[in-house]
Amino acid sequence: KDIEYIQSYYYNKKEDTRFSSSVGKFVGFTEQGVKYAAAWNKDASLLSAMKAQKEVYCLHNIQIKYDNAL
């Protein structure tokens, strides 16, 4: 529950668009990023794949990272 998967996209050192598993969709932070987010949010298969990344990446690696931190 406390794990969040975030994937950010940058252009010219500014965050343009971000996917957050807690929000469940893409969010745009620039004019162009808002356009990208709107287009990507219409693609159900892309959203499904991004939501699955939390289980695929985060839950797979969390125990490894936790053990290394201790």
Secondary structure, DSSP 8 states (H G I E B T S, - for coil): -----EEEEEETTEEEEEEETTTTEEEESSHHHHHHHHHHHT-HHHHHHHHHHIIIIIHHHHHHHHHHH-
